[in-house]
C-alpha cells in the first residue's frame, strides 16, 4: 500500500493510539477535516494523543457531523519535554493566549496560571487555554501537550511547593547582570509576574526561598509575554533540551 | 516647584528635546492625552525622541485638536541598544506586528522585513510597523526606537552585505545542539525565515557565507514569531547588554 507520507495535517486526539485502531471523529474534528481542510475518505493525516507518539492515519468515513479514521503506523515516538513548568500571571486575553501557545512550542511540561497581588484576572477560561496548547502542539510537530491548570493563588502555591523543584524567578528588580541560572539539572519552574511586577511582600517571600533563583531579563522592561518566551528560551538553552 | 515624578505616561515625540522647550502636540497626541488618558493642563508626562534621552514635561495647553507641552528636565540619558539588527520574513498581520513589538522591547537597533523564496507577503505597511515599534518603546521604558525599513529581498540584501556584520542564521535544518554563537563582539544581525523555512538555494548561499553562523533553536519547530524572540534573547544573553 502506498503511504502519503507528505501528510501535512496533524490532529490531536484524546484516544490512546495504537496500530490498526478505528477511531471516531468528533463533530469539531469532522468540520475541520472535511469542511475547512477539504479532506475526504482515503486521505492521510498524522495524529497524536500526547502519550503514544505520532501515527499515520487514514480517513475512512467522512460525514458532516462525524466520521472515522484508521490508525496505520507510528511515525514518531513520544518526545517528552524537560520537566519544566511555566507559572505566569494572566494578562489581557490575546497575550495570555499567546503565552500558552509559546510555552507549548518552547517545551514547557505544565502551564500554571497564577494569581499574584497585582494580577487583574480573577478567573481564566482553562478550556480555552488548553485548546491553545493543543493547537500549538498540532502546529509545531509536538507529540506532547502540556496541561494548563486552573488559576492558582501564588501564596498557596508556594505553601505547598516541593523544594526539589527550583524556581527561576524572573524579577524586574533583580540587579542587571545578576548571576544566571545555577547549573542544576532536575525539575524547574519559571515564574513570570504580571505587568505591574511582584509586590514587595511577594518579592521578599520569593527571595527567602532557597530553591528560588532570581534572574534578570536585561536592562529593558519586558512585557509579561515577552518575558515568558525569553525566560523559557534561556532555561532551555542552559538546562533543557536545546543543547 | 514640585515635580510629579510618578508620571506614568510616556510619549514619543519627533522633535529633538532640550530644556525649556515648548513643543506642539499633534492631533493624535492631543486625542490620546486629553481624550483617552484624561490629562489636562498642568499634568506631567515623560517624553523621549529616540536621540536625546527621556525628559519630564508638563502639559501647557490642552485642546481637542492640539496643545503644547513644556520640556522641564532630563530624567534619563539616551540608552542605545547593542548594534543588533533583526531580519525577518513577514507573516500574518498580527504576528508581524508582534515581531516588531518584541524586537523593540528586546533591544534590536534596526528591523528589516525580508522577502525570501517562501515569503507570502509581497509588501508591508511600513508606517504601521514603525508605529508598533514606537508604541513598544513608549510602553517599555525605552529611550531608543528602532527603525523599521522597507521590505527588502534577501538576495539583494546579501549581495550588498558588509561582511563585518555577522549573521545569526536561525535554521530549522541546523543540527540540534549545533555550536551556539561564536564569542564575537561587534555588529550582528539575526535572520529568521518564514513559516515554510528557507529554500535549498537560500540555505546553501547562507551556509557559504563566512560571516553567517547557523544556529539551532531546539528540537521543536518554532513559529517565526517565537523564533524571533528566542533568537534575540539568546543573542542578548551571549553578546548583548543582558550580562
Interface residues (C-beta under 8 A of the other chain):
Chain A: X79 X98 X102 X105 X106 X107 X139 X140 X141 X142 X176 X177 X180 X216 X217 X218 X219 X220 X221 X222 X223 X226 X229 X230 X233 X234 X236 X237 X240 X241 X242 X243
Chain B: X79 X98 X102 X105 X106 X107 X139 X140 X141 X142 X176 X177 X180 X216 X217 X218 X219 X220 X221 X222 X223 X226 X229 X230 X233 X234 X236 X237 X240 X241 X242 X243
